Amino acid sequence: MSTRGCFWMILMGMHLVLYAKVSHATENIRPNIIFILADDLGWNDVGFHGSAQIPTPNLDALAYSGIILNRYYVNPICTPSRSALMTGKYPIHTGMQHTVLYGMEPRGLPLSEKLLPQYLKDLGYSNHIVGKWHLGHYQLRYTPLQRGFDSHTGFWTGHHHMNDHTAVEHGHWGLDMRRDYDVAYDLHGKYTTHVIGSEAVNIVHEHNQSEPLFLYVAHAAVHSANPYDFLPAPDATIAELGHIDNYRRRKFAAMMVELDRTVGNLVDALHARDMLENTIIVFSSDNGGPADGFNDNAASNWPLRGVKNTLWEGGVRGAGFIWSPLLRNVSRVSHQMVQVCDWLPTLYEAAGGNVSSLPPDLDGISVWHELDSGAPTRRIEILHNIDDIWGSAALTVGNWKLVKGSHYNRTWDGWYGPAGIRDEKAYSLEAVANSSAGRVMVELDLLPSHERITQLRREGTVSCGAGAHMANECNPLEGACLFDVESDPCEYNNLADEQLHTLQDLLARLADYNSTAVPPSNLQDDLRGAPELWNYTWHNFGDELEPEVLPNENEEV
């Protein structure tokens, strides 16, 4: 070989080594993603939305250092929201739009759907879930370890008691706590929020940083537990909250306080491993709060209208924020429209994925660059849901919101407190700064000043105006209602008669959406899944049955 040929061979070899190093470095800088989902949390149950009743200093410290999402929407109940998060699609496009998935239903989130952790796995992520799944378990192929996650400690059904880990559903009772596929009998008596918190911290401590981390922390709190004890919380924490007179609300608050403390511990763990500077943390509720005794719970969406499983703002406007040192335009309250289905493309793009490679039938859009810059997102409309079984639907386009139909024969169509303590003097800025997350934010010079926090809290508080009241009554069972939710977020003033053209436009758009809907996939309970048949555990009973006797998963109720 000539000297010139050797030179070019050496040069090419150096180029390949350099390319390999650069490629490896590029993979290593993919951000860690922590997604924290609270269950049944109300709009008014966090400090960053104005109430000083429930202390949430760790969440507040992250919210004030990040971006508070004031026009962030979820779906009205558990399974639909979780399906939207995982698929990037509205529930009407996956058959998950009607109520929730029950423990003895022989179905799950369709296996034809590629889920968020599977997309992230393609980018080299290590994926872990702690907590609630609620997207199917009647066969193991529907459970987290076969849908893109590497580990799961938590439960498969929609709720359980946070001390004994059993779930009561449709008259049946069984244990629901898993470590991967195995029943986690050893966790009995350990408070679920503590289990979720400690497992999340352990995952961070044990994480191999040569891979980026996706950690999905899906809390059981503050969902109602079982009829014998709907709101389980540690006695010591309940005793700390004596300023809350209503005892049920006090227990709810204690459940939330415990959740908040796990967030502080998780931030501490990320900081200890020098992972925070390359991490995205998203916090979200899965639906509006069950207020005023709904499901024997005590959440608050004040001053928004409605509760969980309704299409009013109190049912679908979610408490949420995003925090990351990778975002530039932070310490602000965002009025950019975001829907829970947007997280899949948004986080995929933040992770370095090419969003143009995502399937064209996703309903979610990436808002990563808009969150970074503060520019309006491309999202101008949100389908809140269409449920043709219950005859309800809601759609927002710009500032206009259409509501058709009502659940529970309008029993939960009102406005429910408590408003909580809203005096700024009652809100402890020192508690925010001295919380675990707050101390880390101070150390990183990311926590805003007390003056700025006060301003952010004011901006994050929804106000319906002094002396606001219902100007035009709306009965969505008799006709479609129309609200300007920008000026009237509490949905007091029905403008359907005054804005007929707008009403007709939104009804036509709703019909367009409905023409693309797939039928709801709900099935009757299969009594072969009853826990008493499986050693009193909620089980993947479909794997134990002969294939020819398995029901058709597309059969409608």
Disulfide bonds with the S-S distance in Angstrom:
Cys464-Cys490 1.47
Cys474-Cys481 1.75
